[in-house]
Amino acid sequence: MAKQGIIPRRLASVHPPTCSSCLFAKATRQQSRHKHWTEKTVVKTPGQVVSVDQLISPTPGLVAQMTGILTKKRYTCATIYVDQCSGLGFVYLQKSTSADETIMGKTAFEAYAKQHGATIKAYHADNGVFCANKWVDECRRLEQTLTFAGVNAHHSNGLAEQRIRMANDAINEAPNLRDEKGRSPLQLFSQTDIQTHNKHWIPLGCPAYVLDPKLGQGFLNKWEARSRVGIYLGRSPNHGRNVALVLNQLTGLVLPQFHVTIDKGFNTVKQDKYDTHWQMRAGLQVPKKGAMPPSN
């Protein structure tokens, strides 16, 4: 990105800082002999072959809601789809690893691919849920080829295995080093030159200041706060790229917001104090005796 001028060019020669999380999570034994494993199928078009794999998280994830009482259900796993031609990835969050829910993710991914002008023709997967009769029958129904990695040979499905450890959206929109023109996986998959502007690249979880809706309805006391702070959860998949999903720290609801200012550098975190009412409402934190979160 620095060489193409997307971000400051001076960053092209900067050595990336060491990430302690990566050192903890990726420690391996040094091998005396190295083997470079690659996918055997030569893919030339988006959707020709898609690698698919699942991950299970020991930390349950919050199920975002726009209305109603917060559910106690949690995301516990995800299915990752990676197109072998473009490198584009798609992550579908799930509450379980059942075949029915995994097929729902498959349907969601194929609908996403269709929006970008691609048709999925084949899958390459590990064993496990992808060997289930329901998944196999679904692939046959849509006339899709299905191949599997060998037992104890997860390296043959390396594309999906590696994507589990990385930020999917960042990879989708960053230049693909294997492409001669430096196009991103999203550009290659959709076969278009349109790229997401870097102003829409925002870190997950940073403070988001949402304009008070009273300002659009009439008079607001000048001594009152003109915005409330929430937590940025990413771009809305159903709106324009400048619409953000923001978690309300009082109610725990997640709403698409347009009139919002986002602190990308987390600078205000050290200046302000933040409550945890939404965590108590979602059941992620046990409230203290006599302490009840506000109703709105």
C-alpha positions as CSV (number, residue, x, y, z in Angstrom):
1,M,0.0,0.0,0.0
2,A,2.9,2.4,0.8
3,K,4.5,1.7,-2.7
4,Q,1.2,2.5,-4.4
5,G,0.8,5.7,-2.4
6,I,-2.4,4.5,-0.6
7,I,-0.6,5.2,2.7
8,P,2.5,7.5,3.2
9,R,5.3,6.2,1.0
10,R,7.8,6.6,3.9
11,L,6.2,3.6,5.5
12,A,7.5,1.3,2.7
13,S,10.9,1.1,4.4
14,V,9.7,0.8,8.0
15,H,10.2,-2.5,9.6
16,P,6.9,-3.8,11.0
17,P,6.8,-3.9,14.8
18,T,6.8,-7.2,16.5
19,C,3.4,-8.4,17.7
20,S,3.5,-10.2,21.1
21,S,0.2,-12.0,20.3
22,C,1.7,-13.4,17.1
23,L,4.8,-14.6,19.0
24,F,2.6,-16.4,21.6
25,A,0.3,-17.9,19.1
26,K,2.6,-18.9,16.2
27,A,5.6,-20.4,18.0
28,T,6.7,-23.6,16.2
29,R,9.7,-25.9,16.1
30,Q,12.4,-25.1,13.6
31,Q,12.5,-27.6,10.8
32,S,15.6,-29.1,9.4
33,R,14.0,-29.4,6.0
34,H,11.3,-27.2,4.6
35,K,8.6,-28.2,2.2
36,H,6.5,-25.6,0.4
37,W,3.0,-26.9,0.1
38,T,0.7,-25.4,-2.5
39,E,-2.8,-26.0,-3.8
40,K,-2.6,-28.5,-6.7
41,T,-5.5,-27.1,-8.7
42,V,-4.5,-24.3,-11.0
43,V,-7.3,-21.7,-10.7
44,K,-7.8,-18.9,-13.3
45,T,-11.2,-17.4,-12.5
46,P,-12.9,-16.2,-9.2
47,G,-15.1,-18.9,-7.7
48,Q,-13.4,-21.8,-9.5
49,V,-12.2,-23.3,-6.2
50,V,-12.9,-22.0,-2.7
51,S,-11.0,-23.2,0.4
52,V,-13.2,-23.5,3.4
53,D,-12.4,-24.2,7.1
54,Q,-13.9,-23.6,10.6
55,L,-12.6,-22.1,13.8
56,I,-13.9,-22.4,17.4
57,S,-13.3,-19.6,19.8
58,P,-13.0,-20.2,23.5
59,T,-14.4,-16.7,24.1
60,P,-18.1,-16.4,23.2
61,G,-19.0,-13.5,20.9
62,L,-21.9,-11.1,21.3
63,V,-24.8,-11.5,18.8
64,A,-25.6,-7.9,17.7
65,Q,-29.2,-6.7,17.8
66,M,-30.9,-3.6,16.5
67,T,-34.1,-3.9,18.7
68,G,-35.6,-6.0,21.5
69,I,-34.2,-7.6,24.6
70,L,-30.6,-8.7,24.3
71,T,-30.3,-12.4,23.6
72,K,-28.2,-14.8,25.7
73,K,-27.1,-16.7,22.6
74,R,-23.5,-16.3,21.7
75,Y,-21.3,-16.8,18.6
76,T,-18.9,-19.7,19.4
77,C,-17.4,-20.4,16.0
78,A,-17.0,-19.2,12.4
79,T,-16.6,-20.6,8.9
80,I,-14.0,-19.1,6.6
81,Y,-14.2,-19.1,2.8
82,V,-11.2,-18.1,0.8
83,D,-11.3,-17.9,-3.0
84,Q,-8.1,-19.5,-4.4
85,C,-7.9,-17.2,-7.5
86,S,-8.3,-13.8,-5.9
87,G,-7.5,-14.5,-2.3
88,L,-10.8,-12.9,-1.2
89,G,-12.1,-14.1,2.2
90,F,-15.6,-14.3,3.7
91,V,-16.2,-15.0,7.4
92,Y,-19.6,-16.3,8.6
93,L,-20.2,-16.3,12.4
94,Q,-22.1,-19.2,13.9
95,K,-23.5,-20.3,17.2
96,S,-22.6,-23.9,16.6
97,T,-20.7,-26.1,14.1
98,S,-23.8,-28.0,13.0
99,A,-24.3,-28.9,9.4
100,D,-27.5,-26.9,9.1
101,E,-25.9,-23.7,10.4
102,T,-22.8,-24.3,8.2
103,I,-25.0,-24.6,5.2
104,M,-26.6,-21.3,6.1
105,G,-23.1,-19.7,5.9
106,K,-22.5,-21.4,2.6
107,T,-25.7,-19.9,1.2
108,A,-24.7,-16.4,2.6
109,F,-21.2,-16.7,1.0
110,E,-22.6,-17.7,-2.4
111,A,-25.1,-14.8,-2.3
112,Y,-22.2,-12.5,-1.5
113,A,-20.2,-13.9,-4.4
114,K,-23.2,-13.5,-6.8
115,Q,-23.4,-9.8,-5.8
116,H,-19.8,-9.5,-7.1
117,G,-20.4,-11.4,-10.3
118,A,-18.8,-14.7,-9.3
119,T,-20.3,-18.2,-9.2
120,I,-18.8,-20.8,-6.9
121,K,-18.0,-24.0,-8.7
122,A,-15.9,-26.1,-6.3
123,Y,-14.9,-26.3,-2.6
124,H,-11.8,-27.6,-1.0
125,A,-12.2,-28.4,2.7
126,D,-10.9,-30.2,5.7
127,N,-12.8,-33.2,7.1
128,G,-15.3,-32.9,9.9
129,V,-18.6,-31.1,9.3
130,F,-17.8,-30.8,5.6
131,C,-18.0,-34.6,5.3
132,A,-21.6,-34.5,6.7
133,N,-24.2,-35.8,4.3
134,K,-26.2,-32.5,4.4
135,W,-23.2,-30.5,3.3
136,V,-22.2,-33.0,0.6
137,D,-25.8,-33.2,-0.7
138,E,-26.0,-29.4,-0.8
139,C,-22.9,-29.3,-3.0
140,R,-24.3,-32.0,-5.3
141,R,-27.6,-30.2,-5.5
142,L,-25.8,-27.1,-6.8
143,E,-23.5,-29.2,-9.0
144,Q,-20.4,-28.1,-7.1
145,T,-17.2,-30.2,-6.9
146,L,-16.0,-31.0,-3.3
147,T,-12.5,-32.2,-2.5
148,F,-10.9,-32.8,0.9
149,A,-7.6,-32.4,2.6
150,G,-5.8,-35.6,3.6
151,V,-5.9,-36.8,7.2
152,N,-3.4,-34.8,9.3
153,A,-2.5,-32.8,6.2
154,H,-4.1,-29.5,6.9
155,H,-1.3,-27.8,5.0
156,S,-3.1,-28.8,1.8
157,N,-5.9,-26.4,2.8
158,G,-3.5,-23.7,3.8
159,L,-5.4,-20.7,2.4
160,A,-8.3,-21.1,4.8
161,E,-6.0,-22.2,7.7
162,Q,-3.9,-19.0,7.4
163,R,-6.9,-16.7,7.0
164,I,-8.2,-17.8,10.4
165,R,-5.3,-16.0,12.1
166,M,-5.6,-12.8,10.1
167,A,-7.9,-9.8,9.8
168,N,-10.1,-10.7,6.9
169,D,-11.3,-7.3,5.8
170,A,-7.8,-5.9,5.8
171,I,-6.6,-8.7,3.5
172,N,-9.6,-8.3,1.2
173,E,-8.9,-4.6,0.6
174,A,-5.1,-4.5,0.7
175,P,-3.0,-5.0,-2.5
176,N,-2.4,-8.7,-3.4
177,L,1.4,-9.2,-3.6
178,R,0.9,-12.0,-6.2
179,D,-1.0,-9.8,-8.6
180,E,1.2,-7.9,-11.1
181,K,-1.0,-4.8,-11.0
182,G,-1.2,-4.8,-7.2
183,R,-4.9,-5.2,-7.2
184,S,-6.7,-6.2,-4.0
185,P,-8.5,-9.6,-3.6
186,L,-11.8,-7.7,-3.6
187,Q,-10.9,-6.1,-7.0
188,L,-9.8,-9.4,-8.4
189,F,-12.9,-11.3,-7.2
190,S,-15.3,-8.7,-8.5
191,Q,-13.2,-8.0,-11.6
192,T,-13.4,-4.3,-11.1
193,D,-10.8,-1.5,-10.5
194,I,-12.9,0.2,-7.9
195,Q,-11.1,0.2,-4.5
196,T,-12.3,1.1,-1.0
197,H,-11.0,4.5,0.0
198,N,-8.6,4.4,2.9
199,K,-10.8,6.8,4.9
200,H,-13.1,3.9,5.5
201,W,-10.4,1.7,7.1
202,I,-11.2,2.0,10.8
203,P,-9.9,-0.1,13.7
204,L,-12.5,-2.4,15.3
205,G,-13.6,-1.4,18.8
206,C,-12.5,2.3,18.7
207,P,-14.7,5.0,20.3
208,A,-17.5,6.3,18.0
209,Y,-19.2,9.6,18.9
210,V,-22.8,9.6,17.6
211,L,-24.6,12.9,17.1
212,D,-27.6,13.4,19.4
213,P,-30.8,12.8,17.4
214,K,-32.4,15.8,19.2
215,L,-30.3,18.1,17.0
216,G,-32.3,17.0,14.0
217,Q,-35.6,17.5,15.7
218,G,-35.2,21.0,17.2
219,F,-33.6,23.0,19.9
220,L,-30.9,21.5,22.1
221,N,-29.5,23.1,25.3
222,K,-26.1,24.4,24.4
223,W,-24.7,23.1,27.7
224,E,-25.7,19.6,27.0
225,A,-23.5,17.1,25.2
226,R,-24.1,17.0,21.5
227,S,-23.1,13.4,21.1
228,R,-22.8,10.1,23.0
229,V,-20.0,7.6,22.8
230,G,-20.3,4.1,21.5
231,I,-18.1,1.3,20.2
232,Y,-17.4,0.9,16.5
233,L,-18.1,-2.6,15.2
234,G,-17.3,-2.1,11.5
235,R,-19.0,-0.9,8.3
236,S,-22.7,-1.8,7.8
237,P,-23.0,-4.6,5.3
238,N,-26.5,-3.3,4.2
239,H,-25.7,0.4,3.8
240,G,-23.1,2.6,2.1
241,R,-19.4,2.5,3.1
242,N,-19.8,5.6,5.2
243,V,-22.4,4.0,7.5
244,A,-20.9,2.6,10.7
245,L,-22.3,0.0,13.1
246,V,-22.1,1.4,16.6
247,L,-22.8,-0.5,19.8
248,N,-24.7,1.6,22.4
249,Q,-23.0,1.3,25.7
250,L,-26.2,1.7,27.7
251,T,-28.6,-0.6,25.9
252,G,-26.2,-3.0,24.2
253,L,-28.0,-2.6,20.8
254,V,-26.1,-2.2,17.6
255,L,-27.4,0.4,15.1
256,P,-26.2,1.8,11.8
257,Q,-25.1,5.4,12.2
258,F,-24.2,8.1,9.6
259,H,-23.7,11.2,11.8
260,V,-20.7,9.8,13.7
261,T,-17.2,10.9,14.5
262,I,-14.7,8.0,15.0
263,D,-11.5,8.2,17.1
264,K,-9.3,6.0,15.0
265,G,-6.3,6.4,17.3
266,F,-8.1,5.6,20.6
267,N,-6.9,8.9,21.9
268,T,-10.0,9.6,23.9
269,V,-9.9,6.3,25.8
270,K,-7.3,7.7,28.2
271,Q,-9.3,10.9,28.7
272,D,-12.8,9.6,29.5
273,K,-14.3,6.9,31.6
274,Y,-16.6,4.3,30.0
275,D,-19.4,2.3,31.7
276,T,-20.1,-1.4,31.2
277,H,-24.0,-1.3,31.3
278,W,-24.2,-3.0,27.9
279,Q,-22.0,-5.9,29.2
280,M,-24.4,-6.4,32.2
281,R,-27.5,-6.3,29.9
282,A,-25.9,-8.9,27.6
283,G,-25.0,-11.2,30.4
284,L,-21.2,-10.8,29.9
285,Q,-20.7,-9.3,33.3
286,V,-22.5,-9.9,36.6
287,P,-23.9,-6.7,38.1
288,K,-23.0,-5.8,41.6
289,K,-25.6,-6.1,44.3
290,G,-28.1,-3.3,44.2
291,A,-26.7,-2.0,40.9
292,M,-29.1,-2.1,37.9
293,P,-28.3,-0.8,34.5
294,P,-30.4,2.2,33.2
295,S,-33.3,1.4,30.9
296,N,-32.1,3.6,28.1
